Amino acid sequence: MDAQKLVFFIRSCIASKSLKKGKLVHQKIISLGLQNNIFLCKNIINFYIAFHLFKSARLVFQTIENPLDMSLWNGLLAAYSKNDLYDESLRLFERLQTFPYLKPDSYTYPSVIKACGGLGKNRDGRKIHAQVVKLGIGLDVVVTSSLVGMYAKCNLFEPAIQLFKEMPERDVACWNTVISCYYQDGQPKRALEMFGKMKNDGFEPDSVTFTTVFSACARLLDLKKGREIHKDLMRSGFQLDDFVSSAIVDMYGRCGCLEMAREVFEHIPRKSVVCWNSMIGGYASNADSHSCLELFVRMNKDGVKPTTTTLSSLLIACSRSANLLLGELIHGYIIRNHIGTDIYIDCSLIDLYFKCGSVSSACSVFQKMPKTNTVSWNVMISGYSTVGSYFDALNLFSEMRNTGVIPDAVTLTSILPVCSQLGALEKGKEIQDYIIENKFETNEIVMSALLDMYAKCGSVDDAREVFNRLPIRDFVSWTSMITAYGSHGEAKKALELFQEMQNSGAKPDGVTFLAVMTACSHAGLVDEGCSYFNQMINIYGLEPKLEHYSCLVDLLARAGRLNEAYSTIQSNSAICADVGLLSSLLSACSLHGNLELGEKVGELLIEKDPDDSSTYIILSNMYASAKNWDEVGELRAKMKKRRLMKNPGCSWVEVDMRIHPFFVQDKSHPEAEQIYECLWSIVKQMEMDDKDNPNMYHELLQLHQSG
C-alpha cells in the first residue's frame, strides 16, 4: 500500500466524516513506518483539524523529525487562526523562527497577523508588519488586508485606514475592514462614502459589507439611503443571510419605519434570535410595549430562547411607555426562569421602576446587583434626580466615592443638576475640584453642567469663569450664561452676551430667546423684550411656544401693562386656556392691585381648575387688601367645602457641605432645640436694633413655631 492510496483513504474519511476509519488509516501509516512522510503527515493533520481535534493534529506535527516543508507549518497556522486558537498560532510561529532554513512566506503571515488582531497584541502586530516590509511581501493583497484587519481589531483605526490608502491592490475583505473602521470610530457617514467608492471601483459587496452599511444608515437615521441600498440589493437578487436581514430590520426600526421593518422580518424564513432582537428593539425604541410583548410570545412559541438583549429591549419599551405591569411581568419571567441578569438588564429594571415612580423596587434591584460598575450608580443617581429625591442622589454619590467606584462624565453631568436644584453651592464646588483633578475640563458636556450649576446657585462670577474656559461654546452654554446674568439682575450683561453670541456665528434657538426675554422681564425692559420676541419670529423664523408667550405675559404684567397681557392671552387660541399663564397673570393682578381684572382671571381659573388652592388664596388676599371681607369669607367657605389646604413649604440650608431640610413646625432636626434657641437670640437682637417695632420679630417667631 503506497502513500498515494493512503492519502486517498484519509481524504475519503474526511469527506464521509468517519473519525474511526481515519484513525485506522493513521494506525496503518505508523505500522508501515511512514509517519515522517511529509505528504502523508499534511493530510493526517488536515484530517484531525476537520474533526476539531487540534491536540491530535499538534502531536502528529511534533512527531515529524524534520518539518522542513513550509506548507506543513502554514496549514497548521491557518487552522489555529481560523478556529480562534490565537495563542497556539503565535506559539507555533515562535517555534518556526527557531528553524533558520525555513522562511515564512505570504501564506504564513496572514494567519499570524490574524492571531495578533484576535488577541489585541498590536505591538507584536507592528513587529510582524516590519518583517513583512523587510521581506518585500508588503504589497501582497492578502497580507496587507490582514494587517488592515489587525490594526482595526486593535482599535488603531488611523494606521488601518492609512495602510488601506497605500494599497496598490485591494480585495473585498480590506474594503469591508476599512468601512467597519469608520463605522466603529463613530464616522458612519464616511463608512457610507467608502461603500460608494468600493462599488465605483468595481468590487461586489458581500454580506459583511451590507451588514455594516445598514448599521451605518441606522446610526445616521438615514432612511432614504437605507431604503435605496435595500432596493438595489433586492434588484440584484442578492441572497439575504441572517446578519444582513437583521441589519435591515434594525435600520428600518431605528428610523421609525416599523411597517417596512415588520415586512422584512416576516419574510425571513428562519428567524434567528438576532432577527427577533432587531424587531423587538425597533418597537422598543418607539415605546410600543404591546408589540414587543406580542413578538416575545411568538418567539417563545417558535422555540427561540430569548437573550439578555431581548429582555433588555422589552424592559426599555416598558420604561418608555411607563408600563409598570408589563415590566413587572418581565421581571417575574427573569426570576422564575433563573436567568442570570447582566448590567444592561439590571439598569433597565432600575430605569423602568424610576420612570414608573416605584422607587423602592428600583432600590431593591440596585441592592442585589454588583456595585463595581459605574453605570449602575449612574442610573440610580439619575433616577433619584428624575423623581426629585435630590438628597438621596447626593448621599448615593458620596457612597459611590466611599466604595471606591470612580465617577465618570455621566456621573458628573447627573449630580451637578442635583446641586443646582438644591442650591448646594459648596457641594458643587467640591465636585468642580474633582473635575479639575481628574482632567474633565476638556469635556464640554461636564463643563456645561458645571456652568449651569453655578448659574442656578447664583454664583454668576464662577459661572462666567467656567464659561471662559469652555473648550467649545455651543448654544446651550451661551444660553446658560445669558440665563445666569438675566436671572440675577444683570440684564445689560445678558444682552451684551447675546449680541456676542450672534456675532460669533452661533445660532440662537427658542431657549436662548426665552433667556433673553426673561432677562428683559427681570430688568423691566418691556419694549426690548417685545422686540426680541418679534426678532425670534421674523428674523430667525422660530415659532413661539407656550413658554415664550408666558414670558411675554410676565414681561407685560411686571410692568403693570396687565390689560395688554390679558389681550395677548385671549388673542391666541392655543394659549388662552392655559392655567399656568392665567395663574401668572392673577399673581401680577394681586401685585399691582388690579382687583377688576383679577376677579375676571380668578373666575376663569376656578372654572378650569377648581381644586387649586393657590387661586383661592391669591383672590382672598386681593379682597382682604380691598377690605372686601364678605368675599374673603365666601372664598374661605368654598375652600373648606372642597377641603382645600395650602401645601406646607419646605426650605433647606447648606452648612459645611451638608444639606439640612425643614418644614413649618418641624422639630425633627436633631439639633432643633439649639436652632430655636439661636433664633430667639437673633430675634432679641433685632428687637433691640429696631426700636420702632419692638414686638414684630417676637410675633414673627411665634407665628413660625405655631405654623
C-alpha positions in Angstrom: 0.0 0.0 0.0 1.7 3.2 -1.2 1.4 6.8 0.1 -0.9 7.8 -2.7 -3.5 5.2 -1.8 -3.3 6.1 1.9 -3.8 9.8 1.1 -6.9 8.8 -0.9 -8.3 6.9 2.1 -7.6 9.8 4.5 -9.4 12.3 2.3 -12.3 9.8 1.9 -12.6 9.7 5.7 -12.7 13.5 5.9 -15.4 13.6 3.2 -17.6 10.9 4.9 -16.9 12.3 8.4 -15.6 9.0 9.6 -13.3 9.5 12.5 -13.0 5.9 13.4 -11.9 4.8 9.9 -9.5 7.7 9.7 -7.8 6.7 12.9 -7.4 3.1 11.5 -5.7 4.6 8.4 -3.4 6.7 10.7 -2.6 3.4 12.6 -1.7 1.7 9.3 0.6 4.6 8.3 2.5 4.2 11.6 2.8 0.4 11.2 4.2 0.9 7.7 6.8 3.3 9.1 5.6 6.2 7.0 5.0 8.7 9.9 7.7 11.0 8.6 6.3 11.2 5.1 5.6 15.0 4.8 2.8 14.4 2.2 1.0 11.9 4.4 1.5 14.0 7.6 -0.1 17.0 6.0 -3.2 15.0 5.2 -3.3 13.4 8.6 -3.1 16.9 10.3 -5.9 18.1 8.0 -7.9 15.1 9.0 -7.7 15.8 12.7 -8.3 19.5 12.1 -11.5 18.6 10.2 -12.8 16.9 13.4 -11.5 19.8 15.6 -9.0 17.5 17.3 -6.3 20.2 17.4 -4.3 18.4 20.1 -4.0 15.3 17.9 -3.1 17.4 14.9 -0.3 19.1 17.0 1.0 15.7 18.2 1.3 14.5 14.6 3.2 17.7 13.7 5.5 17.3 16.7 6.4 13.7 15.8 7.9 14.7 12.4 11.7 14.6 12.8 12.4 17.3 10.2 9.4 19.5 9.5 11.2 21.5 6.8 8.2 21.9 4.5 6.8 25.4 4.8 3.3 24.3 3.7 3.2 22.0 6.7 3.6 25.0 9.1 1.2 27.2 7.1 -1.6 24.6 7.2 -1.4 24.3 11.0 -1.1 28.0 11.5 -4.1 28.7 9.3 -6.1 26.0 11.2 -5.3 27.6 14.5 -6.2 31.1 13.4 -9.3 30.0 11.6 -10.6 28.4 14.8 -9.6 31.3 17.1 -6.7 29.4 18.7 -4.6 32.5 18.5 -2.2 31.7 21.4 -1.4 28.3 19.7 -0.9 30.1 16.4 1.6 32.6 17.9 3.5 29.8 19.8 3.8 27.8 16.6 5.1 30.9 14.8 7.8 31.4 17.6 8.9 27.8 17.1 9.0 28.3 13.3 11.5 31.1 13.8 13.9 28.7 15.5 14.4 26.9 12.2 16.9 29.1 10.3 16.4 27.3 7.0 12.7 28.0 6.9 11.4 31.3 5.8 7.8 32.5 6.4 6.0 33.5 3.3 2.9 35.3 2.1 0.8 32.2 3.2 2.3 32.3 6.8 1.8 35.9 7.7 -2.0 36.3 7.3 -2.6 33.6 9.9 -0.1 35.1 12.4 -1.4 38.7 11.8 -4.9 37.5 12.4 -3.8 36.0 15.7 -2.3 39.3 16.8 -5.5 41.1 16.0 -7.6 38.5 17.8 -5.5 38.9 21.0 -5.3 42.7 20.6 -1.4 42.4 20.5 -0.7 45.5 18.4 3.0 45.6 19.4 3.5 42.1 18.1 1.5 43.0 15.1 3.7 46.1 14.4 6.8 43.9 14.6 5.4 41.4 12.1 4.4 44.4 9.9 8.1 45.4 9.9 9.1 41.8 9.0 6.7 41.8 6.1 8.1 45.0 4.7 11.7 43.8 5.0 10.8 40.5 3.2 9.3 42.5 0.4 5.8 41.0 0.6 4.2 44.1 2.0 2.4 44.7 -1.3 0.7 41.3 -1.3 -3.0 42.0 -1.1 -3.9 39.2 1.3 -1.0 40.1 3.7 -1.8 43.8 3.6 -5.5 43.1 4.0 -4.7 41.1 7.1 -2.6 43.9 8.5 -5.5 46.4 8.0 -7.8 43.9 9.8 -5.3 43.5 12.7 -5.0 47.3 13.2 -8.8 47.6 13.1 -9.3 44.9 15.7 -6.8 46.6 18.0 -8.9 49.8 17.6 -6.0 51.5 15.8 -8.2 52.9 13.0 -5.8 55.6 11.7 -3.0 53.2 10.7 -5.6 50.8 9.3 -7.1 53.5 7.1 -3.6 54.8 6.1 -2.4 51.3 5.1 -5.6 50.8 3.1 -4.9 54.1 1.2 -1.4 52.9 0.3 -2.5 49.5 -1.0 -1.9 49.2 -4.8 -4.3 46.3 -4.9 -7.4 45.8 -2.8 -9.8 42.9 -2.1 -13.3 42.9 -0.7 -12.0 41.9 2.8 -9.9 45.0 3.1 -12.8 47.2 1.8 -15.0 45.7 4.5 -12.4 46.3 7.2 -12.0 50.0 6.4 -15.7 50.5 6.1 -16.1 48.9 9.5 -13.2 51.1 10.8 -15.1 54.2 10.0 -18.3 52.8 11.5 -16.6 51.7 14.8 -14.8 55.1 15.0 -18.1 56.9 15.1 -17.9 58.1 11.4 -20.9 56.3 9.8 -21.1 58.9 7.1 -17.5 58.2 6.0 -18.4 54.5 6.1 -21.2 55.1 3.5 -18.8 57.2 1.4 -16.3 54.3 1.3 -19.1 51.9 0.4 -19.8 54.1 -2.6 -16.1 54.2 -3.6 -16.0 50.4 -3.3 -18.8 50.0 -5.8 -17.4 52.6 -8.1 -14.1 50.6 -8.1 -15.9 47.5 -9.4 -16.0 45.5 -6.2 -19.1 43.4 -5.3 -20.1 44.0 -1.7 -20.8 40.8 0.3 -22.8 40.0 3.4 -20.2 41.7 5.8 -20.3 44.9 3.7 -24.1 45.2 3.7 -24.4 44.4 7.4 -22.0 47.3 8.3 -23.6 49.7 5.7 -27.2 49.1 7.0 -25.9 49.6 10.6 -24.3 52.9 9.4 -27.7 54.1 7.9 -29.4 53.1 11.2 -26.9 55.2 13.3 -27.4 58.2 11.0 -31.2 57.6 10.9 -30.8 57.9 7.1 -33.9 56.2 6.0 -33.6 57.4 2.4 -30.1 56.0 1.9 -31.0 52.7 3.7 -34.1 52.2 1.6 -32.1 53.0 -1.6 -29.5 50.4 -0.8 -32.2 47.8 0.2 -33.9 48.3 -3.2 -30.6 47.9 -5.1 -29.9 44.7 -3.1 -33.3 43.2 -3.9 -33.0 44.1 -7.6 -29.6 42.4 -7.8 -31.0 39.1 -6.4 -28.6 39.1 -3.5 -29.4 36.3 -1.1 -30.0 37.8 2.3 -28.5 35.9 5.2 -29.4 36.3 8.9 -27.0 39.1 9.6 -28.0 41.3 6.6 -31.7 40.7 7.3 -31.3 41.6 10.9 -29.4 44.8 10.0 -32.1 45.8 7.6 -34.8 45.2 10.2 -32.8 47.2 12.7 -32.2 50.1 10.2 -36.0 50.5 9.5 -36.8 50.1 13.2 -34.4 52.8 14.3 -35.6 55.1 11.6 -39.2 54.7 12.8 -40.3 52.9 9.7 -41.7 49.9 11.6 -44.1 48.7 8.9 -41.2 48.2 6.5 -39.2 46.6 9.3 -42.0 44.2 10.0 -42.4 43.3 6.3 -38.7 42.4 6.0 -38.9 40.5 9.3 -41.9 38.4 8.3 -40.3 37.4 5.0 -37.3 35.8 6.9 -38.0 32.0 6.7 -35.9 31.0 9.7 -35.7 33.8 12.2 -32.6 33.7 14.5 -32.5 35.3 17.9 -30.7 38.2 16.2 -33.6 38.9 13.9 -36.1 38.7 16.8 -34.0 41.1 18.9 -33.8 43.6 16.0 -37.6 43.6 15.5 -38.3 43.8 19.3 -35.6 46.6 19.6 -37.3 48.5 16.8 -40.6 48.5 18.7 -38.8 49.3 22.0 -37.3 52.4 20.5 -40.8 53.6 19.6 -42.1 52.7 23.1 -44.5 50.1 21.7 -44.5 47.7 24.6 -47.7 45.9 23.3 -46.0 44.8 20.0 -42.8 43.9 21.9 -44.8 41.5 24.1 -46.6 40.0 21.1 -43.3 39.2 19.4 -41.8 37.9 22.7 -44.7 35.4 23.0 -44.3 34.3 19.3 -40.6 34.0 19.8 -41.1 31.6 22.7 -43.7 29.6 20.8 -41.1 29.2 17.9 -38.6 27.7 20.4 -36.2 30.6 20.2 -34.6 31.3 23.5 -34.5 35.0 24.5 -31.2 36.5 25.3 -30.3 39.3 27.7 -30.6 41.7 24.7 -34.2 40.6 24.2 -35.2 41.1 27.8 -33.3 44.4 28.0 -35.2 45.7 24.9 -38.6 44.6 26.5 -37.8 46.5 29.7 -36.7 49.6 27.7 -40.1 49.5 25.9 -41.9 49.2 29.3 -39.8 52.1 30.7 -40.5 54.4 27.7 -44.3 53.7 27.8 -44.4 53.7 31.6 -45.9 50.2 31.5 -45.2 49.1 35.1 -47.4 46.0 34.9 -45.7 44.5 31.9 -42.3 45.5 33.3 -43.1 43.6 36.5 -44.2 40.6 34.4 -40.9 40.5 32.5 -39.0 40.9 35.8 -41.0 37.9 37.1 -40.2 35.9 34.0 -36.5 36.5 34.6 -36.7 35.4 38.2 -38.8 32.3 37.5 -36.6 31.1 34.7 -33.4 31.7 36.8 -32.0 33.9 34.0 -28.7 35.4 35.1 -29.0 39.2 34.7 -26.3 41.4 33.4 -25.6 45.1 33.8 -28.0 46.0 31.0 -31.0 44.2 32.4 -30.4 45.4 35.9 -30.0 49.0 34.7 -33.1 48.7 32.5 -35.1 47.4 35.5 -33.9 50.3 37.7 -34.8 52.8 34.9 -38.2 51.2 34.5 -39.1 51.4 38.2 -37.9 55.0 38.5 -39.9 56.1 35.4 -43.0 54.4 36.8 -42.4 56.0 40.3 -41.7 52.7 42.1 -38.5 53.9 43.9 -38.5 51.1 46.4 -38.4 48.5 43.6 -35.5 50.3 41.9 -33.6 50.4 45.2 -34.2 46.6 45.7 -32.7 45.8 42.3 -29.7 48.0 42.9 -29.1 46.4 46.3 -28.9 42.9 44.8 -26.6 43.7 41.9 -22.8 44.1 41.9 -21.8 47.7 42.6 -18.4 47.7 40.9 -19.7 49.2 37.7 -20.1 53.0 37.3 -23.1 52.5 35.1 -25.3 51.1 37.8 -24.5 54.0 40.2 -25.2 56.5 37.4 -28.6 55.0 36.7 -29.5 55.2 40.4 -28.3 58.8 40.8 -30.1 59.9 37.6 -33.3 58.0 38.8 -33.3 59.8 42.1 -32.8 63.1 40.3 -35.7 62.4 37.9 -38.2 61.7 40.8 -36.9 64.7 42.8 -35.1 62.7 45.5 -32.2 65.1 45.4 -30.9 64.4 48.9 -30.9 60.6 48.1 -28.9 61.4 44.9 -26.3 63.3 46.8 -26.0 60.7 49.5 -25.6 58.0 46.9 -22.9 60.0 45.1 -21.0 60.2 48.4 -21.5 56.4 49.0 -20.2 55.7 45.4 -17.0 57.6 46.1 -16.5 56.0 49.5 -16.8 52.5 48.0 -14.0 53.2 45.5 -16.1 53.4 42.4 -14.7 56.2 40.2 -17.3 58.7 38.9 -17.2 59.3 35.1 -18.5 62.1 32.9 -22.1 60.7 33.1 -22.0 60.7 36.9 -20.9 64.3 37.0 -23.5 65.5 34.5 -26.1 63.7 36.6 -25.1 65.0 40.0 -24.4 68.7 39.1 -28.1 69.4 38.3 -28.9 67.9 41.7 -26.7 70.6 43.3 -28.5 73.1 41.1 -31.9 72.0 42.3 -30.8 72.2 46.0 -28.7 75.4 45.6 -25.9 73.3 47.1 -23.1 75.6 46.1 -20.4 74.2 48.4 -21.1 70.7 47.2 -20.9 71.9 43.6 -17.5 73.5 44.3 -16.3 70.2 45.8 -17.4 68.4 42.5 -15.5 71.1 40.5 -12.3 70.2 42.4 -12.9 66.6 41.4 -13.4 67.7 37.7 -10.1 69.6 37.7 -8.2 66.8 39.5 -9.4 64.1 37.0 -9.0 66.2 33.9 -12.6 66.5 32.9 -12.2 70.2 31.9 -12.0 69.2 28.2 -15.4 67.5 28.4 -17.8 70.2 27.1 -20.9 68.4 28.5 -19.5 68.2 32.0 -18.3 71.8 31.8 -21.7 73.0 30.6 -23.3 71.2 33.5 -20.9 72.9 35.9 -21.7 76.3 34.3 -25.4 75.6 34.7 -24.9 74.6 38.3 -23.1 77.9 39.2 -25.6 79.9 37.3 -28.6 78.3 39.1 -26.9 78.6 42.5 -26.4 82.3 42.0 -22.6 82.3 41.7 -22.5 84.3 38.4 -18.8 85.1 38.6 -17.9 81.4 38.9 -20.3 80.6 36.1 -18.5 83.2 33.8 -15.1 81.8 34.8 -16.2 78.3 33.7 -17.8 79.8 30.5 -14.5 81.5 29.6 -12.7 78.1 29.9 -15.1 76.1 27.9 -13.3 74.1 25.1 -16.3 74.6 22.7 -19.2 77.0 23.2 -22.5 75.7 21.8 -25.9 77.4 22.0 -26.5 75.5 25.4 -23.5 77.1 27.1 -24.3 80.5 25.6 -27.9 80.2 26.8 -26.9 79.1 30.3 -24.6 82.1 30.8 -27.3 84.5 29.4 -29.8 82.9 31.8 -27.4 83.4 34.7 -27.0 87.1 34.1 -30.7 87.6 33.4 -32.0 85.8 36.5 -29.6 87.7 38.8 -30.5 91.2 37.6 -27.6 91.8 35.2 -29.8 92.3 32.2 -27.2 94.5 30.5 -24.5 91.8 30.6 -27.1 89.2 29.4 -28.0 91.3 26.3 -24.3 92.1 25.6 -23.5 88.4 25.8 -26.4 87.6 23.4 -25.0 90.1 20.9 -21.6 88.5 21.3 -23.2 85.1 20.6 -24.8 86.4 17.4 -21.5 87.9 16.3 -19.7 84.6 16.9 -22.0 82.9 14.4 -23.7 80.6 17.0 -27.4 80.4 16.1 -29.7 81.0 19.0 -32.7 78.7 19.5 -36.0 79.2 21.2 -34.5 78.5 24.6 -31.9 81.3 24.1 -34.6 83.8 23.2 -36.5 82.7 26.3 -33.4 83.5 28.4 -33.0 86.9 26.7 -36.7 87.8 27.2 -36.6 86.7 30.9 -33.6 89.0 31.4 -35.6 91.8 30.0 -38.6 90.9 32.2 -36.4 90.9 35.4 -35.0 94.3 34.4 -38.3 95.8 33.4 -37.1 96.3 29.8 -40.6 95.8 28.3 -40.0 97.3 24.8 -36.7 95.5 24.4 -38.3 92.2 25.4 -41.1 92.6 22.9 -38.5 93.5 20.3 -36.6 90.2 20.9 -39.9 88.3 20.7 -40.6 89.7 17.3 -36.9 89.2 16.2 -37.3 85.5 17.1 -40.3 85.1 14.8 -39.3 87.5 11.9 -35.5 87.1 11.7 -34.8 83.6 12.9 -38.1 82.0 11.8 -38.7 80.4 15.2 -42.3 79.6 16.2 -43.1 80.9 19.7 -44.1 78.2 22.2 -46.2 78.4 25.4 -43.1 79.4 27.4 -42.4 82.3 25.1 -45.9 83.6 25.5 -45.7 83.0 29.2 -42.5 85.1 29.3 -44.1 87.9 27.2 -47.2 87.9 29.5 -44.9 88.1 32.6 -42.9 90.9 30.9 -46.0 93.0 30.4 -47.5 92.1 33.7 -44.4 93.0 35.7 -44.6 96.5 34.1 -48.2 96.8 35.1 -49.5 96.5 31.5 -52.0 93.9 32.7 -54.7 94.6 30.0 -52.1 94.1 27.2 -51.0 90.8 28.9 -54.6 89.7 29.1 -55.2 90.6 25.5 -52.1 88.6 24.4 -53.5 85.5 26.2 -57.1 85.9 24.8 -55.9 86.6 21.2 -54.2 83.3 20.8 -56.5 80.2 20.9 -53.5 77.9 21.6 -52.7 79.6 24.9 -56.0 81.2 26.1 -56.9 78.2 28.2 -53.5 77.6 29.8 -53.8 77.6 33.6 -50.1 78.5 34.1 -50.4 81.7 32.1 -53.6 82.7 33.8 -52.1 82.0 37.3 -49.1 84.1 36.4 -51.4 87.0 35.4 -53.5 86.6 38.5 -50.4 87.0 40.7 -49.5 90.1 38.7 -53.0 91.5 39.3 -52.5 90.9 43.0 -49.2 92.6 42.9 -50.5 95.7 41.1 -53.8 95.8 43.0 -56.0 95.4 39.9 -59.0 93.7 41.5 -61.3 94.1 38.5 -59.1 92.1 36.1 -58.0 89.8 39.0 -61.6 88.8 39.6 -62.1 88.0 35.9 -58.9 85.9 35.7 -59.7 84.2 39.0 -63.1 83.1 37.8 -61.5 81.6 34.7 -59.0 79.7 36.8 -61.6 78.4 39.3 -63.7 77.2 36.3 -60.7 75.4 34.8 -59.1 74.0 38.0 -61.5 74.3 40.9 -59.2 72.2 43.2 -56.1 74.5 43.0 -55.9 76.2 46.5 -53.5 78.9 45.3 -56.2 80.6 43.2 -58.5 81.0 46.2 -55.7 82.2 48.4 -54.5 84.9 46.0 -58.1 86.1 45.3 -58.7 86.1 49.1 -55.7 88.2 49.7 -56.8 90.7 47.0 -60.2 91.0 48.6 -58.6 91.4 52.0 -56.4 94.2 50.7 -59.6 95.9 49.3 -61.3 95.3 52.7 -64.0 93.3 51.0 -64.4 90.8 53.9 -67.7 89.3 52.6 -65.8 87.9 49.5 -63.0 86.7 51.7 -65.4 84.8 53.9 -67.1 83.3 50.8 -63.8 82.1 49.3 -62.7 80.6 52.6 -66.0 78.8 52.8 -65.6 77.4 49.3 -62.1 76.2 50.2 -63.4 74.5 53.3 -66.2 72.9 51.4 -63.8 71.5 48.8 -61.4 70.5 51.6 -58.5 72.5 50.1 -55.4 73.2 52.1 -52.2 75.2 51.4 -49.3 72.8 51.0 -46.6 73.3 53.6 -43.4 75.0 52.3 -40.1 73.3 52.6 -36.7 75.0 53.0 -33.2 73.9 53.4 -29.8 75.3 54.3 -26.3 74.1 53.4 -23.8 74.0 56.4 -20.4 72.5 56.0 -21.4 70.8 52.7 -24.4 69.1 54.4 -28.0 69.9 53.5 -30.5 70.4 56.3 -34.2 70.4 55.2 -37.0 71.7 57.4 -40.8 72.4 57.2 -43.1 74.7 59.2 -43.5 73.4 62.8 -40.7 71.0 62.0 -38.8 69.9 65.2 -37.4 66.6 63.7 -33.9 68.0 63.3 -31.6 66.5 66.0 -30.4 70.0 66.9 -33.9 71.6 66.9 -33.5 73.0 70.4 -30.2 74.8 69.7 -31.7 76.1 66.4 -34.7 77.7 68.1 -32.5 79.0 70.9 -30.3 80.7 68.3 -33.4 82.1 66.5 -34.6 83.6 69.8 -31.2 85.3 70.3 -31.3 86.8 66.8 -34.9 88.0 67.4 -33.9 89.7 70.7 -31.0 91.4 68.9 -33.3 92.6 66.1 -35.9 93.9 68.6 -33.2 95.9 70.3 -32.0 97.3 66.9 -35.5 98.1 65.6 -36.9 100.4 68.3 -40.0 101.3 66.1 -41.3 97.7 66.0 -40.0 96.1 69.2 -42.6 93.2 69.2 -42.8 92.5 65.5 -39.9 90.0 65.4 -41.1 88.2 68.5 -44.5 87.7 66.9 -42.9 86.5 63.7 -41.0 83.8 65.5 -44.1 82.7 67.4 -46.0 82.6 64.1 -43.3 80.4 62.6 -43.4 77.9 65.5 -47.2 77.7 65.5 -47.3 77.2 61.7 
